[in-house]
């Protein structure tokens, strides 16, 4: 709960998209199409509806071709339905809808990127259904499928790992798989699945283009290195910066060992189930990295899914699991990973809703202040709050030379505020200045010479507009604890 609350308070979205197709073609198209969407439709509804459409079409392909053999041709309506799903998800810009409705929030960003992490694997798995599995003459081998999926998922992970370190999400030119799938489904629907079974250029197949994703990895390293030179990295320690990569690398190693040492050739027997488990597991790892990045918290070095996976891999590698038992273990892992991922998503969304005051009459917001380099600043956005409402500020022990000023000013949305943290010259003294709100309301609060470890609670209650407000400081419980009461006084 604490992590979700910090997420709501400390996250600020920052992304850079230099893709010419996106900048000069798709962005103008998105700007026009989003105007058709009614304002009463929530941005998260757009995100979820697009994801459900992609999921339904994936299961539709699964129904026609469970083992990726594509023994019979898909009905063209199925191919064009997948094209429509990819096109809709590509046009589904919930960020623009959020800005139109002034409902942008960290929860929306988390919801969008979390579903994207899952949809990325579903996109690739749907594409495998179209190009079909290697039958000895044409198609893609199951090992190539596993390699392609790992490359795409690792690129997605590295984009958010980059933001974990730099605070900015750089979108590479090949980032948007939906645009690739739009062309793939149109080509398949018009020509047929046979187009993927013929050499495209110089003896190479069209599917070989996917291996080019591995060449995008160096750009991420370059961006992080530049941020380090400019001293704009959020994570100063090399160990802390590499920590989010430990779990996905171990996950990839364990899965690869299972693929190579499986006595029953599990990937060839159950490719769809195995690749589904890979996509779900990576999605959950990425979601946890996104939560840590948005909340400013430390990434966990080891993921819980690694333990049962390691046990199954050891059993398969030592031939302790016969063929049927290995397939049953895979099914249990896939089912367990999916259930755990859904449970994690529900818990994150529920925690964010509780933290934003969507389910409580008296919501609480928590902010942790830690030693920051000087000069430093951050913006804290509080979602629209019901009345009455409260938030709690905890001041951790800070060095004697650390002092900060908090500035509160109104944002366009009612009951929304921005807090800016800046250094003060005097040691160990904190001041909170509330800039004038729309006339005739104003606030003033001064805190001086607070202990190095203290906390205070600020209660905001609705009062008539022709009033100004004075905040009184009074100690409670211990010398390190204070309660600030907002009392209306007549305006002079």
C-alpha positions in Angstrom: 0.0 0.0 0.0 2.8 2.3 0.8 4.5 1.7 -2.5 1.2 2.5 -4.4 0.8 5.7 -2.4 4.3 6.8 -3.2 3.6 6.0 -6.8 0.6 8.3 -6.9 2.6 11.1 -5.4 6.0 10.9 -7.0 5.4 9.8 -10.6 5.7 12.2 -13.4 5.5 10.9 -17.0 8.3 11.8 -19.4 8.8 10.2 -22.8 10.6 11.0 -26.0 9.4 9.6 -29.4 11.6 10.4 -32.4 10.1 7.8 -34.8 9.4 9.7 -38.1 6.4 7.5 -38.8 4.9 8.3 -35.4 5.8 12.0 -35.4 4.7 12.9 -39.0 2.0 10.3 -39.8 0.5 8.6 -36.7 0.5 11.6 -34.3 -1.6 13.8 -36.6 -3.9 10.8 -37.3 -4.3 10.2 -33.6 -5.0 13.9 -32.9 -7.9 13.8 -35.4 -9.3 10.4 -34.4 -9.3 11.1 -30.6 -11.6 14.0 -31.2 -14.3 11.5 -32.2 -14.2 9.8 -28.8 -16.8 11.2 -26.4 -15.4 13.0 -23.4 -17.4 10.8 -21.0 -15.3 7.7 -21.9 -12.5 7.3 -19.4 -9.0 6.8 -20.8 -8.5 3.5 -18.9 -11.7 2.2 -20.6 -10.0 2.8 -24.0 -6.9 1.0 -22.8 -8.7 -2.0 -21.4 -11.1 -2.4 -24.3 -8.1 -2.4 -26.8 -6.4 -5.0 -24.7 -9.5 -7.2 -24.5 -9.9 -7.0 -28.3 -6.3 -8.2 -28.7 -6.8 -11.0 -26.2 -10.0 -12.2 -27.8 -8.3 -12.3 -31.3 -5.4 -14.2 -29.9 -7.7 -16.9 -28.5 -9.5 -16.9 -31.8 -6.2 -17.8 -33.6 -5.5 -20.3 -30.8 -8.9 -22.0 -31.6 -8.0 -22.4 -35.2 -4.3 -23.4 -34.7 -3.2 -24.6 -31.2 0.2 -25.9 -32.1 1.2 -23.3 -34.7 1.1 -25.8 -37.6 -1.4 -23.8 -39.7 -2.4 -27.1 -41.3 -5.5 -25.4 -42.8 -5.8 -21.8 -44.1 -7.3 -19.3 -41.7 -10.7 -17.8 -42.7 -9.9 -14.4 -44.1 -12.3 -12.9 -41.7 -10.1 -14.1 -38.8 -7.0 -12.4 -40.4 -8.8 -9.2 -41.0 -10.3 -9.3 -37.5 -6.8 -9.4 -36.1 -5.8 -6.5 -38.4 -8.7 -4.5 -37.0 -7.6 -5.3 -33.5 -4.0 -4.2 -34.2 -5.3 -1.1 -35.9 -7.6 -0.2 -33.1 -4.9 -0.7 -30.4 -2.5 1.4 -32.5 -5.1 4.3 -32.6 -6.0 3.8 -29.0 -4.1 6.8 -27.5 -5.5 6.9 -24.0 -2.9 9.6 -23.1 -4.5 12.1 -25.4 -8.0 11.2 -24.1 -6.6 11.7 -20.5 -5.3 15.2 -21.4 -8.7 16.0 -23.1 -10.6 15.1 -20.0 -8.0 16.4 -17.6 -7.8 13.0 -15.9 -4.2 12.2 -16.3 -2.9 10.2 -13.4 0.0 7.8 -12.5 -2.6 5.0 -12.3 -3.5 5.6 -16.0 0.2 5.4 -17.0 0.7 2.3 -14.9 -2.4 0.7 -16.3 -1.4 1.5 -19.9 2.2 0.3 -19.7 1.2 -2.7 -17.6 -1.2 -3.9 -20.3 1.3 -3.0 -23.0 3.8 -5.3 -21.4 1.3 -8.2 -21.7 0.0 -7.2 -25.1 3.5 -7.1 -26.5 3.9 -10.9 -26.1 0.3 -11.5 -27.3 1.1 -9.5 -30.5 4.2 -11.7 -31.2 2.3 -14.9 -30.4 -0.5 -13.9 -32.8 2.1 -13.2 -35.5 3.5 -16.7 -35.0 0.0 -18.1 -35.7 0.0 -16.3 -39.1 3.5 -17.2 -40.3 3.1 -20.8 -38.9 5.5 -23.3 -37.5 8.4 -25.0 -39.4 7.2 -28.2 -40.9 10.6 -29.2 -42.5 10.2 -27.1 -45.6 8.7 -23.7 -44.7 7.7 -21.7 -41.6 9.5 -20.7 -38.4 11.0 -23.2 -36.0 9.8 -23.1 -32.4 13.3 -22.3 -31.2 13.3 -19.2 -33.5 9.9 -18.3 -32.1 11.3 -18.4 -28.6 14.3 -16.3 -29.7 12.1 -13.7 -31.4 9.8 -13.4 -28.4 12.7 -13.1 -26.0 14.3 -10.3 -28.1 11.1 -8.3 -28.3 10.3 -8.7 -24.6 13.8 -7.8 -23.6 13.7 -4.7 -25.7 10.4 -3.7 -24.0 12.0 -4.4 -20.6 15.1 -2.4 -21.4 13.0 0.7 -22.4 11.5 0.8 -18.9 14.9 -0.1 -17.3 16.2 2.9 -19.1 13.5 5.1 -17.6 14.2 3.5 -14.2 17.7 5.0 -14.5 17.1 8.2 -16.4 13.5 9.1 -15.6 12.7 9.5 -19.3 11.1 6.8 -21.6 12.9 6.9 -24.9 10.7 5.1 -27.5 12.9 3.4 -30.1 11.9 3.5 -33.8 10.9 -0.2 -33.8 9.0 0.0 -30.5 5.5 -0.1 -31.8 4.7 -3.7 -32.8 1.1 -2.9 -33.7 2.2 -1.0 -36.8 4.2 -4.0 -37.9 1.3 -6.3 -37.3 -1.1 -4.0 -39.2 1.0 -4.5 -42.4 1.5 -8.3 -41.6 -2.2 -9.0 -41.2 -3.1 -6.9 -44.3 -0.5 -8.8 -46.3 -1.7 -12.2 -45.0 -5.4 -11.3 -45.6 -4.8 -10.2 -49.1 -2.2 -12.8 -50.3 -2.6 -15.7 -47.8 -0.4 -17.4 -45.2 1.8 -18.7 -48.1 3.5 -15.3 -48.3 5.5 -16.1 -45.2 6.7 -19.4 -46.6 8.6 -17.9 -49.6 12.0 -16.2 -49.5 11.7 -12.5 -49.5 15.1 -11.1 -50.4 18.5 -12.7 -50.9 17.1 -16.0 -49.6 15.9 -14.5 -46.3 12.3 -14.7 -45.1 10.2 -11.8 -43.9 10.2 -13.2 -40.4 14.0 -12.8 -40.3 13.4 -9.0 -40.0 12.4 -9.5 -36.3 16.0 -10.4 -35.4 16.8 -6.8 -36.1 15.2 -5.9 -32.8 18.4 -7.1 -31.1 20.3 -4.2 -32.7 18.1 -1.7 -30.8 19.6 -2.6 -27.5 22.8 -0.5 -28.0 20.6 2.7 -28.2 19.5 2.1 -24.6 23.0 1.8 -23.4 24.0 4.9 -25.3 21.1 6.9 -23.7 22.0 5.8 -20.2 25.7 6.6 -20.8 24.8 10.1 -22.0 22.6 10.6 -18.9 25.5 9.5 -16.7 27.8 12.1 -18.4 25.2 14.8 -17.9 24.8 13.7 -14.3 21.0 13.3 -14.8 20.8 9.7 -13.8 18.2 9.0 -11.1 20.2 6.0 -9.8 23.8 6.9 -9.0 25.0 3.4 -8.0 25.9 0.9 -10.8 24.6 -2.0 -8.6 21.3 -0.3 -8.0 21.0 0.6 -11.7 21.5 -3.0 -12.8 19.3 -4.5 -10.1 16.1 -4.6 -12.3 17.9 -6.7 -14.8 18.7 -9.6 -12.4 15.3 -11.3 -12.4 14.6 -11.1 -16.1 18.1 -12.4 -16.9 17.7 -15.3 -14.5 14.3 -16.0 -15.9 15.7 -16.1 -19.5 18.6 -18.4 -18.4 16.2 -20.8 -16.6 13.8 -20.9 -19.6 16.7 -21.4 -22.0 18.1 -24.3 -19.9 14.7 -25.9 -19.9 14.4 -25.6 -23.7 17.8 -27.0 -24.3 17.9 -29.8 -21.7 14.3 -30.9 -21.8 14.3 -34.7 -22.4 10.8 -34.5 -23.9 11.5 -31.5 -26.1 8.8 -29.5 -24.2 9.0 -26.5 -26.6 8.3 -28.6 -29.6 5.4 -30.5 -27.9 3.7 -27.5 -26.3 5.0 -24.3 -28.0 1.9 -22.2 -27.4 1.6 -23.0 -23.7 5.4 -22.5 -23.2 5.5 -19.2 -25.1 2.4 -18.0 -23.3 4.1 -18.7 -19.9 7.2 -16.8 -21.1 5.1 -13.8 -22.1 3.2 -13.7 -18.8 6.3 -14.1 -16.6 8.2 -11.4 -18.4 5.1 -9.1 -18.3 4.9 -9.5 -14.5 8.7 -8.8 -14.2 8.3 -5.7 -16.3 5.2 -4.5 -14.4 7.2 -4.6 -11.1 10.0 -2.6 -12.7 7.5 0.0 -13.9 6.0 0.2 -10.4 9.5 0.7 -8.8 10.4 3.2 -11.5 7.2 5.2 -11.0 7.3 5.1 -7.2 11.0 5.7 -6.8 11.4 2.5 -4.8 14.2 -0.1 -5.0 13.7 -3.0 -7.4 13.6 -6.5 -5.8 16.6 -8.5 -7.0 14.7 -11.9 -7.2 11.2 -12.6 -8.6 9.0 -15.1 -6.7 8.3 -17.0 -9.9 12.0 -18.0 -10.2 11.7 -20.5 -7.3 9.1 -22.9 -8.8 10.5 -22.4 -12.2 14.0 -23.5 -11.0 12.5 -26.6 -9.3 10.7 -27.6 -12.5 13.8 -26.9 -14.7 16.0 -29.0 -12.4 13.5 -31.8 -12.5 13.3 -31.7 -16.3 17.1 -31.4 -16.8 17.8 -34.4 -14.6 15.1 -36.5 -16.3 13.1 -36.6 -13.0 10.0 -35.5 -14.9 8.8 -37.9 -17.6 7.1 -36.6 -20.7 3.6 -36.4 -19.3 4.7 -35.0 -15.9 6.8 -32.3 -17.7 3.8 -31.2 -19.7 1.7 -31.1 -16.5 4.3 -29.1 -14.7 4.3 -26.6 -17.7 0.6 -26.3 -17.5 0.6 -25.7 -13.8 3.4 -23.0 -14.2 1.5 -21.3 -17.0 -1.8 -21.3 -15.1 -0.1 -20.2 -11.8 1.9 -17.4 -13.6 -1.3 -16.2 -15.2 -3.3 -16.3 -12.0 -0.5 -14.6 -10.1 -0.1 -11.9 -12.7 -3.9 -11.1 -12.7 -3.8 -11.1 -8.9 -0.9 -8.7 -8.9 -2.6 -6.4 -11.4 -5.8 -6.3 -9.3 -3.8 -5.6 -6.1 -1.9 -2.7 -7.8 -5.0 -1.1 -9.2 -6.9 -1.5 -5.9 -4.0 -0.1 -3.9 -3.8 2.9 -6.2 -7.5 3.5 -6.0 -7.4 3.4 -2.2 -4.4 5.7 -2.2 -6.1 8.2 -4.5 -9.2 8.3 -2.3 -11.5 6.4 -4.7 -12.7 4.1 -2.0 -12.3 5.9 1.3 -14.1 8.9 2.7 -10.9 10.2 4.3 -8.0 9.3 2.0 -4.4 9.6 3.1 -1.4 10.5 1.0 2.2 9.8 2.1 5.4 11.4 0.9 8.9 10.4 2.0 11.7 12.9 1.9 15.2 11.5 1.6 18.6 13.2 1.2 18.7 14.7 -2.3 21.5 16.3 -4.2 21.5 20.1 -4.3 20.0 21.7 -6.2 17.0 19.4 -6.6 13.3 19.6 -7.4 10.4 17.3 -7.9 6.7 17.7 -8.6 4.0 16.0 -6.6 0.6 15.7 -8.1 -2.4 14.9 -5.9 -5.4 13.6 -7.8 -8.7 15.4 -7.2 -9.6 14.9 -3.6 -13.0 14.5 -1.9 -13.8 16.8 1.0 -12.7 16.5 3.7 -9.3 15.0 2.9 -5.9 14.7 4.4 -2.3 13.7 3.5 0.6 12.8 5.7 4.2 13.9 5.3 7.0 12.0 7.0 10.4 13.5 7.2 13.2 11.0 7.5 16.4 11.7 9.4 18.4 14.0 7.2 22.0 15.4 7.4 22.4 18.6 9.2 23.1 20.4 6.0 19.8 19.2 4.4 17.0 21.7 4.3 14.1 22.0 1.9 11.3 24.3 0.8 7.9 23.0 -0.3 5.9 25.2 -2.6 2.2 24.4 -3.2 0.4 26.0 -6.1 -3.0 25.2 -7.8 -3.2 23.3 -11.0 -6.0 23.6 -13.6 -7.9 20.7 -12.2 -9.9 21.5 -9.0 -8.3 20.2 -5.8 -5.1 19.3 -7.5 -1.7 20.6 -6.3 2.0 20.6 -7.2 4.7 20.4 -4.6 8.2 21.5 -5.5 11.2 20.6 -3.3 14.1 23.0 -3.3 17.1 23.5 -1.0 17.1 26.2 1.7 20.3 27.9 3.0 19.6 27.3 6.7 20.4 23.8 8.0 17.7 21.5 9.4 14.8 23.9 8.7 11.8 23.2 6.6 9.3 25.7 5.2 6.1 25.0 3.4 4.8 27.9 1.4 1.3 27.7 -0.1 1.0 30.1 -3.0 -2.2 32.2 -3.3 -5.1 30.2 -4.7 -7.8 31.8 -6.9 -9.0 34.9 -5.1 -10.1 35.5 -2.4 -8.5 32.3 -0.9 -5.0 32.2 0.4 -2.9 29.9 2.5 0.3 30.5 4.5 2.3 27.9 6.5 5.8 28.2 8.0 7.7 25.4 9.7 11.0 26.2 11.3 13.6 24.2 13.2 12.0 20.8 13.0 13.8 17.8 14.5 15.7 15.7 12.0 13.1 13.0 12.3 9.5 14.2 12.5 6.1 13.9 10.9 3.1 16.1 10.6 -0.5 15.7 9.3 -2.2 18.4 7.3 -6.0 18.4 7.3 -7.8 20.3 4.6 -11.5 21.1 5.1 -13.9 22.9 2.8 -14.5 26.5 4.0 -16.4 29.4 2.4 -14.5 31.2 -0.3 -14.3 34.7 1.3 -11.9 33.4 3.9 -8.2 33.2 4.3 -6.6 30.4 6.3 -4.0 30.2 9.0 -2.3 27.0 9.9 -1.4 26.5 13.6 1.4 24.1 14.7 0.9 22.2 17.9 2.9 19.2 19.2 1.2 15.9 19.9 2.3 12.5 21.3 6.0 13.4 21.2 8.3 16.3 20.4 8.8 14.8 17.0 5.2 14.8 15.9 3.0 17.7 14.9 -0.5 18.2 13.7 -1.4 21.2 11.6 -5.0 22.4 11.8 -6.5 24.5 9.1 -8.9 27.1 10.6 -10.9 29.7 8.7 -10.5 33.3 9.8 -12.4 36.3 8.3 -10.6 37.9 5.5 -9.5 41.5 6.3 
